[in-house]
């Protein structure tokens, strides 16, 4: 769909007009006073003739319809508060207060916050974890077994693809769930590019029939940070989704962010096929060039087809460096900044906007580093055991019976806060669960590897526990 005038053009025309801005924002587009380091002249609020994001009837509706057509959904909602607001609104739209839900344990913290706010009663699916600590796919069989045992489950929640690029068979999962009248919510924050990559399009959660899918445009597509999109399918109430987005999303949306989404959609429509073809060729070239590495290993080179090869996961296990070491070497010696580093790997996030030259520089750097490493056998991660639960999350967070203890003296205590390995923000324990020796040992191991842990009350190593 093509607007008569694009939002970008409309913003430019308005910025060049002599209209006196007796409205928000407070900078009043006064670049004479403030300078032009930021695009103040295009930063407006929902004024006359620029539509209303939460009641779109004009130019913002056109952009939303463009997205709906592009992603082949029933309806796509533009998000300016990141995937987080879409996750909170989407889950709330699919459940009633106190419902039982089936949740993959390796979901983002924002999903746990949705569980907390809606007083949901979660049953966790624990994915297999490989020796470098990467969670594997959630299987349709494991979901089917849980649905057979628990007839009151109203919603299944999972992440696909994961931060490391692991893809679950969403199509089969949807078939299993819909047969029993259960909704499926997919956090596909890292999968907005799937519809446009020929080898990944069949794994796109929207095309696989998930009821609500949330994607971060800014993570893997050319759009500004904080832009995301929520797709609705099937029998989901659009009225409920709209109502809940009005609760969790700002009522003063940034038109700069919306403009970047519109420009992104136009790029996908007009140039996407060509540039994604080049992108896939670059990825194939990269994986071929790195097959000869002797110490470093590239995760995708020995992996099955249901994997997002755009997430380049470089393994350092059984070498004399850690993932954090590799990240530092790449930054300090080769001017390459990675997405994240863990004990045994780093993640290099790629996109359609990466040039062949960038890929070549990464290969050259990794090749030189590979030549410098020595072999050092290491014990890998073991399977993560789900902690025992004494309270539901909302009960734990509402508890007034608490004190703080050192995490290393907390075995057997009930946690009243989240402890997350960050990034990506997946909790290793949630409020209401018993802190086991396994949890404490993992915390020790993460700290020894200089990995970052976040806690709810930011008093680590002291944590809030039930009296």
Phi and psi in degrees as a GROMACS rama.xvg file:
@    title "Ramachandran Plot"
@    xaxis  label "Phi"
@    yaxis  label "Psi"
@TYPE xy
-118.185  124.474  UNK-2
-70.94  152.433  UNK-3
-60.2734  -39.1127  UNK-4
-138.967  132.623  UNK-5
-74.1711  161.181  UNK-6
-60.7479  -39.6824  UNK-7
-60.6104  -44.5929  UNK-8
-65.4336  -40.3792  UNK-9
-64.5179  -40.6815  UNK-10
-64.8485  -39.5153  UNK-11
-65.27  -44.5644  UNK-12
-60.475  -44.2004  UNK-13
-65.2143  -39.9614  UNK-14
-65.4803  -27.6352  UNK-15
-91.7052  -3.58635  UNK-16
-79.5161  169.663  UNK-17
-95.9052  17.3355  UNK-18
-60.465  130.342  UNK-19
-83.098  117.273  UNK-20
-83.2199  81.6391  UNK-21
-87.4162  57.2608  UNK-22
-156.66  173.307  UNK-23
-67.3004  161.367  UNK-24
-81.356  166.69  UNK-25
-69.0794  -13.8708  UNK-26
-75.271  -14.6345  UNK-27
53.2334  24.2369  UNK-28
57.0027  28.87  UNK-29
-88.0013  82.423  UNK-30
-76.6791  -16.2749  UNK-31
-66.9522  -36.2203  UNK-32
-83.9879  -41.8145  UNK-33
-100.206  -12.1279  UNK-34
83.4986  178.996  UNK-35
-118.14  29.2769  UNK-36
-67.2324  -27.2712  UNK-37
-118.742  152.984  UNK-38
-79.2757  59.9944  UNK-39
-56.2761  -34.6321  UNK-40
-65.3256  -20.5461  UNK-41
-106.461  0.883379  UNK-42
-91.4042  101.451  UNK-43
-125.671  176.087  UNK-44
-110.043  -170.544  UNK-45
-80.509  81.6973  UNK-46
-99.4281  178.155  UNK-47
-51.4005  132.125  UNK-48
74.5156  8.81962  UNK-49
-115.416  10.915  UNK-50
71.4103  179.542  UNK-51
-135.701  118.313  UNK-52
-56.6527  -36.1138  UNK-53
-90.0642  0.864833  UNK-54
-152.217  59.29  UNK-55
-72.2352  127.456  UNK-56
-134.327  -4.80388  UNK-57
-126.85  -121.225  UNK-58
-64.7917  -33.857  UNK-59
-72.4997  -31.6202  UNK-60
-64.9501  -40.3451  UNK-61
-60.9472  -40.9091  UNK-62
-67.2746  -40.0097  UNK-63
-63.3891  -41.442  UNK-64
-65.2977  -35.8569  UNK-65
-60.8275  -43.7807  UNK-66
-66.2664  -41.4398  UNK-67
-59.1244  -42.9771  UNK-68
-68.4729  -40.765  UNK-69
-67.135  -40.5434  UNK-70
-97.8672  -0.492125  UNK-71
59.1544  44.9899  UNK-72
-103.843  173.127  UNK-73
-71.1466  -41.6799  UNK-74
-158.966  138.323  UNK-75
-118.404  130.655  UNK-76
-105.289  133.242  UNK-77
-77.5662  133.211  UNK-78
-119.276  129.921  UNK-79
-111.288  3.18521  UNK-80
-109.925  26.4725  UNK-81
73.4546  -179.685  UNK-82
-64.1071  -26.7574  UNK-83
-55.4683  -47.3614  UNK-84
-67.1134  -32.347  UNK-85
-68.0947  -37.3842  UNK-86
-66.0246  -46.8305  UNK-87
-62.493  -45.5847  UNK-88
-71.6579  -40.6542  UNK-89
-64.6839  -46.468  UNK-90
-65.6421  -42.1647  UNK-91
-60.9341  -30.6461  UNK-92
-74.1075  -17.4327  UNK-93
-105.153  -5.87894  UNK-94
-129.049  165.197  UNK-95
-109.092  159.386  UNK-96
-55.2569  126.526  UNK-97
87.1219  5.17595  UNK-98
-64.4033  156.5  UNK-99
-90.8716  131.912  UNK-100
-131.296  151.123  UNK-101
-104.667  121.938  UNK-102
-129.155  131.355  UNK-103
-64.9937  132.482  UNK-104
-64.8315  -25.8624  UNK-105
-91.5489  33.7226  UNK-106
-86.1598  163.298  UNK-107
-69.0275  155.541  UNK-108
-58.7638  -27.9283  UNK-109
-63.8034  -28.8948  UNK-110
-71.3133  -38.7279  UNK-111
-63.3034  -34.5575  UNK-112
-66.8417  -36.4089  UNK-113
-65.4993  -39.1067  UNK-114
-62.0926  -43.8143  UNK-115
-63.6923  -48.9313  UNK-116
-65.275  -32.1917  UNK-117
-98.0132  10.0885  UNK-118
51.3657  39.865  UNK-119
-76.7795  156.736  UNK-120
-112.07  94.8953  UNK-121
-82.4551  143.111  UNK-122
-111.869  127.993  UNK-123
-96.7355  139.094  UNK-124
-101.727  118.402  UNK-125
-94.7125  111.021  UNK-126
-71.4412  155.151  UNK-127
-63.1783  145.844  UNK-128
-120.677  129.142  UNK-129
-82.7374  -177.777  UNK-130
-69.6629  -15.2642  UNK-131
-100.051  5.7134  UNK-132
90.3502  14.6487  UNK-133
-93.0147  125.487  UNK-134
-70.5326  135.317  UNK-135
-90.4567  -174.989  UNK-136
-68.6654  157.087  UNK-137
-90.3817  124.781  UNK-138
-91.3716  151.654  UNK-139
-65.1321  -31.3305  UNK-140
-64.5186  -43.4801  UNK-141
-64.7288  -36.17  UNK-142
-68.815  -44.0895  UNK-143
-59.3455  -41.7363  UNK-144
-62.5455  -42.344  UNK-145
-68.6411  -37.5552  UNK-146
-66.7685  -31.2681  UNK-147
-69.1419  -38.101  UNK-148
-78.9534  -30.3042  UNK-149
-124.507  94.8361  UNK-150
-74.3081  -10.7754  UNK-151
-93.9907  2.10826  UNK-152
-64.7476  128.19  UNK-153
-102.74  -22.247  UNK-154
-150.44  140.15  UNK-155
-110.647  131.707  UNK-156
-124.199  127.471  UNK-157
-147.926  167.707  UNK-158
-111.38  124.861  UNK-159
-157.341  117.189  UNK-160
-77.7544  161.718  UNK-161
-82.6965  176.863  UNK-162
-55.3625  -35.7594  UNK-163
-90.4831  0.345387  UNK-164
97.7924  8.46823  UNK-165
-76.0123  131.278  UNK-166
-112.828  131.958  UNK-167
-93.6688  159.128  UNK-168
-81.1334  78.9429  UNK-169
-61.3101  -35.6108  UNK-170
-59.9883  -47.0315  UNK-171
-67.7285  -38.3057  UNK-172
-62.2764  -43.2601  UNK-173
-61.7273  -43.0367  UNK-174
-59.6281  -44.8979  UNK-175
-62.7875  -43.9579  UNK-176
-73.1575  -46.3307  UNK-177
-65.635  -28.3341  UNK-178
-61.2972  -26.3019  UNK-179
-107.712  8.90681  UNK-180
73.0407  27.0739  UNK-181
-104.964  132.555  UNK-182
-73.0225  156.15  UNK-183
-125.406  124.648  UNK-184
-112.884  127.632  UNK-185
-119.177  122.009  UNK-186
-83.4492  100.269  UNK-187
-110.657  39.6459  UNK-188
-52.8571  -34.0131  UNK-189
-96.2221  14.5818  UNK-190
-123.53  21.1982  UNK-191
-62.5932  -22.9772  UNK-192
-84.3207  -10.5676  UNK-193
-53.6232  -44.424  UNK-194
-61.8567  -16.8084  UNK-195
-108.13  -1.08285  UNK-196
-107.954  118.025  UNK-197
-55.6548  -37.9442  UNK-198
-79.8347  -10.1193  UNK-199
-113.996  -15.0963  UNK-200
-57.4572  -32.7508  UNK-201
-69.748  -15.3793  UNK-202
-97.0664  0.330116  UNK-203
-60.3085  122.469  UNK-204
-62.1593  -30.4589  UNK-205
-66.1721  -48.7159  UNK-206
-68.3555  -22.6924  UNK-207
-80.3253  -5.27437  UNK-208
95.7448  10.4472  UNK-209
-60.5308  146.319  UNK-210
-71.6018  -43.9857  UNK-211
-133.296  132.669  UNK-212
-128.237  129.975  UNK-213
-114.202  130.994  UNK-214
-130.284  141.683  UNK-215
-92.061  108.999  UNK-216
-61.3249  -38.6142  UNK-217
-70.122  -18.1681  UNK-218
-74.5172  -43.0863  UNK-219
-130.336  2.72353  UNK-220
-125.224  162.32  UNK-221
-77.1224  79.6434  UNK-222
-144.724  155.421  UNK-223
-69.0698  152.298  UNK-224
-53.9434  136.129  UNK-225
95.4652  -5.77111  UNK-226
-87.956  137.31  UNK-227
-151.268  -177.989  UNK-228
-151.404  143.543  UNK-229
-117.809  123.747  UNK-230
-106.376  136.861  UNK-231
-116.994  141.32  UNK-232
-131.674  171.377  UNK-233
54.9281  -133.674  UNK-234
-94.5428  11.6141  UNK-235
-63.7025  137.023  UNK-236
-72.9908  115.273  UNK-237
-66.2705  -32.0929  UNK-238
-62.9144  -41.3068  UNK-239
-67.6605  -40.5453  UNK-240
-61.9723  -46.8511  UNK-241
-61.2832  -42.2209  UNK-242
-61.9409  -43.7522  UNK-243
-75.818  -30.9447  UNK-244
-64.697  -34.8271  UNK-245
-65.6441  -23.7284  UNK-246
-80.4214  -45.6886  UNK-247
-96.9314  -14.6621  UNK-248
-106.962  148.601  UNK-249
-57.4634  147.639  UNK-250
-91.5762  2.34585  UNK-251
-124.794  71.0064  UNK-252
-68.4838  146.748  UNK-253
-78.0074  121.361  UNK-254
-72.7768  -21.9576  UNK-255
-65.3165  -40.5666  UNK-256
-67.7823  -43.496  UNK-257
-64.2912  -38.9441  UNK-258
-60.6158  -41.5131  UNK-259
-65.4921  -33.1726  UNK-260
-65.9532  -44.5734  UNK-261
-62.1005  -42.8257  UNK-262
-64.616  -37.991  UNK-263
-61.9616  -45.2061  UNK-264
-62.4543  -40.7348  UNK-265
-64.3385  -38.4597  UNK-266
-60.9717  -44.7329  UNK-267
-64.2545  -39.5739  UNK-268
-70.9384  -41.0599  UNK-269
-93.8072  -31.3919  UNK-270
-128.317  -4.96223  UNK-271
-57.1564  -47.8887  UNK-272
-57.8733  -44.8359  UNK-273
-66.3444  -49.6093  UNK-274
-76.3038  -28.8141  UNK-275
-71.9175  -29.2414  UNK-276
-64.8057  -43.2749  UNK-277
-63.4476  -41.4454  UNK-278
-59.2607  -47.0105  UNK-279
-63.2012  -38.8643  UNK-280
-62.4754  -41.1611  UNK-281
-64.0275  -40.198  UNK-282
-65.403  -44.7827  UNK-283
-59.5619  -41.7806  UNK-284
-61.4437  -44.5  UNK-285
-60.3374  -49.7811  UNK-286
-65.6799  -33.1976  UNK-287
-68.0663  -43.3533  UNK-288
-66.1868  -28.2198  UNK-289
-94.6991  0.341858  UNK-290
-64.5503  -26.1322  UNK-291
-85.3305  -2.21326  UNK-292
-59.075  142.678  UNK-293
-99.5833  -32.7797  UNK-294
-110.545  -51.2812  UNK-295
-71.1547  146.065  UNK-296
-126.18  142.054  UNK-297
-101.444  121.231  UNK-298
-52.0039  -47.0899  UNK-299
-66.8213  -19.4365  UNK-300
-69.5452  -18.8258  UNK-301
-125.051  33.0503  UNK-302
-120.921  163.797  UNK-303
-74.1717  174.736  UNK-304
-70.8874  -26.9686  UNK-305
-83.8255  67.747  UNK-306
-146.7  140.381  UNK-307
-85.1347  99.7287  UNK-308
-68.6179  -9.29298  UNK-309
-71.3315  -18.9711  UNK-310
-90.605  101.688  UNK-311
-86.4168  107.801  UNK-312
-102.596  112.224  UNK-313
-98.6908  118.04  UNK-314
-90.355  135.101  UNK-315
-115.947  5.39867  UNK-316
-57.9911  141.95  UNK-317
69.1001  23.9103  UNK-318
-118.754  176.892  UNK-319
-89.3191  14.2214  UNK-320
-130.509  162.021  UNK-321
-99.544  172.319  UNK-322
-60.7965  -38.4129  UNK-323
-64.0255  -38.7797  UNK-324
-61.2037  -45.3203  UNK-325
-61.5838  -42.2479  UNK-326
-60.8114  -41.875  UNK-327
-65.973  -41.7075  UNK-328
-62.9261  -45.5752  UNK-329
-62.2969  -38.8642  UNK-330
-71.5299  -50.5396  UNK-331
-79.393  -33.043  UNK-332
-99.5056  -30.1998  UNK-333
-121.181  1.48352  UNK-334
59.926  37.9562  UNK-335
-117.726  121.826  UNK-336
-101.394  123.626  UNK-337
-88.7184  165.681  UNK-338
-71.1696  -48.3602  UNK-339
-158.504  161.553  UNK-340
-133.015  138.631  UNK-341
-120.957  -174.811  UNK-342
-60.2282  -43.649  UNK-343
-111.881  2.25565  UNK-344
-161.84  164.796  UNK-345
-123.873  155.502  UNK-346
-111.644  125.487  UNK-347
-106.343  110.753  UNK-348
-86.8  129.62  UNK-349
-114.48  166.187  UNK-350
-153.74  177.023  UNK-351
-61.7228  -17.181  UNK-352
-89.8455  -1.11489  UNK-353
-78.0757  131.314  UNK-354
-83.296  161.255  UNK-355
-59.7958  -34.8313  UNK-356
-61.45  -40.6233  UNK-357
-61.858  -45.8957  UNK-358
-59.8234  -41.9197  UNK-359
-62.8624  -42.4646  UNK-360
-65.292  -37.2264  UNK-361
-66.4765  -43.8503  UNK-362
-61.2917  -45.3045  UNK-363
-61.0223  -43.8787  UNK-364
-64.8961  -48.4775  UNK-365
-63.3813  -36.35  UNK-366
-63.046  -44.4799  UNK-367
-65.7152  -40.382  UNK-368
-65.6758  -42.7679  UNK-369
-57.0503  -41.6298  UNK-370
-65.3601  -25.0632  UNK-371
-89.8459  -8.40699  UNK-372
-88.6098  159.349  UNK-373
-121.651  160.826  UNK-374
-80.1708  136.436  UNK-375
-150.794  104.507  UNK-376
-62.6803  133.544  UNK-377
-132.558  149.587  UNK-378
-79.8865  133.082  UNK-379
-87.3317  -177.876  UNK-380
-70.8389  145.25  UNK-381
-99.4371  168.915  UNK-382
-57.886  133.712  UNK-383
-77.2457  128.797  UNK-384
-95.3177  132.938  UNK-385
-66.8346  131.813  UNK-386
-66.869  155.364  UNK-387
-69.0232  145.823  UNK-388
-109.371  129.749  UNK-389
-105.86  -29.029  UNK-390
-137.695  153.043  UNK-391
-73.1355  159.947  UNK-392
-55.9747  -46.2615  UNK-393
-65.2712  -33.0963  UNK-394
-68.1824  -42.0521  UNK-395
-65.5327  -43.2782  UNK-396
-69.1321  -23.5575  UNK-397
-89.6178  -4.84265  UNK-398
-68.4977  135.001  UNK-399
-102.48  2.62211  UNK-400
-101.624  88.3094  UNK-401
-152.419  165.793  UNK-402
-153.73  174.34  UNK-403
-106.379  137.246  UNK-404
-132.748  160.057  UNK-405
-68.3227  134.513  UNK-406
-53.4015  -32.8502  UNK-407
-80.0553  -5.85841  UNK-408
-114.746  22.1609  UNK-409
-107.407  4.53082  UNK-410
-57.6488  129.16  UNK-411
92.2785  -8.8034  UNK-412
-88.1171  157.955  UNK-413
-93.9394  119.201  UNK-414
-71.0968  140.872  UNK-415
-115.061  21.0395  UNK-416
-151.127  167.952  UNK-417
-86.699  141.284  UNK-418
-121.327  121.642  UNK-419
-125.104  142.075  UNK-420
-85.7498  125.352  UNK-421
-131.971  133.752  UNK-422
-72.8373  165.057  UNK-423
-97.7329  2.97736  UNK-424
95.6188  33.1271  UNK-425
-98.5703  122.395  UNK-426
-67.0963  141.307  UNK-427
-94.7513  -18.4298  UNK-428
-148.671  145.497  UNK-429
-120.632  159.874  UNK-430
-53.8566  136.349  UNK-431
98.1716  -6.31915  UNK-432
-100.702  152.708  UNK-433
-83.2674  129.869  UNK-434
-76.9957  115.019  UNK-435
-96.3752  170.523  UNK-436
-63.5822  -33.9742  UNK-437
-60.8252  -42.7119  UNK-438
-62.1004  -47.8697  UNK-439
-63.0707  -40.3382  UNK-440
-64.5547  -37.6318  UNK-441
-66.383  -41.1836  UNK-442
-59.9595  -44.105  UNK-443
-59.1298  -44.5687  UNK-444
-64.8389  -41.9117  UNK-445
-61.907  -42.0801  UNK-446
-67.2775  -38.6804  UNK-447
-60.4834  -30.2336  UNK-448
-90.6395  7.96931  UNK-449
59.7619  33.4737  UNK-450
-88.3447  156.548  UNK-451
-95.1241  127.13  UNK-452
-112.561  134.972  UNK-453
-113.198  140.35  UNK-454
-124.301  155.652  UNK-455
-57.8242  -46.2119  UNK-456
-99.6231  5.36543  UNK-457
54.9768  38.7597  UNK-458
-117.397  17.8177  UNK-459
-55.3836  136.996  UNK-460
-83.8325  1.80773  UNK-461
-81.8662  135.227  UNK-462
-129.668  155.498  UNK-463
-83.5011  125.962  UNK-464
-130.855  162.187  UNK-465
-72.7421  137.403  UNK-466
